[in-house]
Amino acid sequence: MADDIISLRVNADDNMQKAISHLEIELTKIRAGKANPQMLDGIVVDYYGSPTPIGQVGNISAMDARTLSIQPWEKNMLQPIERAIIAANIGINPQNDGNFIRLFLPPLTEERRKELVKKCQSEGEHSKVAIRNIRRDAIENIKKLQKNGLSEDAGKDAEADIQNLTDKFISLVDKHLASKEKEIMSV
């Protein structure tokens, strides 16, 4: 029985860590004013009929704090990359000079900053829901173990342990959100 409780806790910890990792990835995609090649991670290009991540059809680099440059490995990919960026609706118009595609990031307005903060909070809420669902599943499994002979005290201790784990990860989500919000709102 003790091994079952330990494996439940380890499993819950791993899954909650995955929720945090997912949040970190999603927050890097949200633009905070400076050019970051990871902003384009979610964009796929039609590469000879198959959807391919933009990073696999060209070299993406930050030229300066407000400019991204994409140099495709094949010149005939300039148009598909440009169309994919426009279709992604990330608020940036690509500039094609025949060799490179440049993305000039306009300075964020106060209104746009507030929209980005709301988007961050939405992502944070998704992570919190995922963490709470993991907690719920773990507690249900503990209750099943209690029906199969686990003592009530051991069950209560395991539930308290899962709750403490949940609280730790929820506060971690809040820290990530606060740091991203500070980054977005700083001019």
N, C-alpha and C positions, 0 to 999 in steps of 0.2 A: 504493500500500500504506500509506503514512504517513497518508493521509487516512482510510483505513478504520480504522486504529488510533485516530486522534483522534476519529472519530465514535463508535466503540465506547466510548471513555472518557467522552465527553460524554453518551452515552445511559445508561451505567451510573450516572454522577453524577446525572442527572436522576431516574432511577428510584429511586435510594437516597434522594434528597431527598424524593420522594413518600412513601416508606416512613416517613421521619421526620415528615413533615407529618401522615400518618395517625395515627401514634403520639401526636402532640401533641393531635390532635382527640379521640382515645379517652381520653387522660388527663384532659382537661378535663371529660369526662362523669362521671368518678369523683369522688364527693363527698369533700371534704377537711375537712368541719366547718363551712364557712361557705356561705351561700346563694349560688348562682351560677345565673343563668338558663340557662346552657349545659348544666346538668345534665339539662334536659328535651329536648335536641336530638334524641334518638333516638326520642321518643314520637310516634306518629301517632294522629290522631283521625279517627273516621268522620264526615266532613263531607258530608252528603247523599249517602252511598253511596260516596264516594271517600276513600281514606286520605290524610290531609293532615297535614303536620308541625304540631305544637302551636303553634309560633311564628307560623303563618299564619292561625290562627283567633282569636287574642287577643294582648293585650299582656302580656308576662311581665316582671316587675321584682322586684328584691330590695328588700324593705321595710327589712330590717335584716340583721344577720349570720346570723340563724337563720330568717328568714321570706321565702318567695317569694310573690308575688301574681300571679294570672292574671286579667285582665279580658277576657272574651271580647267580640268585636265584636258578636255576636248573643246575646241572653239565652238563646235556646233551645239554645245550645251548652254551657251549664253542665254538664248531665248527661253528654253524650258526652265532654267533657274530663275530668270526674271519673272516668268509667269507664276511660278510656284510661290515666290515671295509676295507678289501682288495678291494671289489667291489666299495666302495665309492670313492676310488682313492684320498685320502686326503694327500698322501705322507708319510704315516707312516705304517710300518710293525708291526703287532701285534705279541707279544711273548706269547705263551700259555704254562703255566707250569702245567696244569692239574687242578688247582684250580682257578687261576686268569688269566686274560689277561692283559699284561702290554704293554703300548704304550710308547716307548722312542722317544721323539721328538729330532731330530737332530738339531744342531745349524743352523740357517738360513744363507745361503750364500747371498752375495750382490745381485746376479742375482735373487734369489728367493724372496728377500725382494722387489725388483723392480716389480716383477710379482704380488706380493700381493698388492702393492700400486696401480697398474693398476686395479686389481680386485676391490679394495675399490672405486677407482674413477668411475669404471663402475657402481657399486651399487649406488653411489651418483648421477650419471647421471640419472639412472632409477627413483630415488626419485624426482629429479628435474623435469623430464618429467611428473611424476604423479602429482606433485604440479601445474605445468603449465596447465595440462589438467583440473584440478579442477578449476583453475582460468578461463579458457576458458568457461567451463560450467556455472560458476556463472555469467560471463559477458553476455553470451547468454540469461540467464534467466532474467537478468536486462533489456536487450533490449526488451525481450518479455513483461516485465512489462511496459516499456515505450510505446509500441504499445497499451497497454490496459489502458493507461491514466496516467501513472506516469510522473511527470514533468521532463523536460530535465535536469534541474539543480540537482534534486534529483538523477537522473540516473548517471550523471557525478560524483557526490559525492560518490555514492555507488561503481562505477567502481574504483575510486581512492582508496577507502577503501579496496577493494578486492586486488588491486595492491600492496598497502602497506603491507597487510597480506601476499601476495605471496613473496614479497621482504624479509620479516622477516623470513619466513620459508626457503627460498633459502639460506639466510645467516646462518641459523641454520645447514643446510646440510653441508655447507662449513666448519663450525666450527667442526662438527663431523668428517669430512674427514681429516682436518688438524690434529686433535688430534690423530686419528688412524694412519695416516701416520707417525707422530712423534713417536708413540709407536712402529711401525713396523721398522722404520729406526734406532732406538736407539739400539746399540749393547750391 
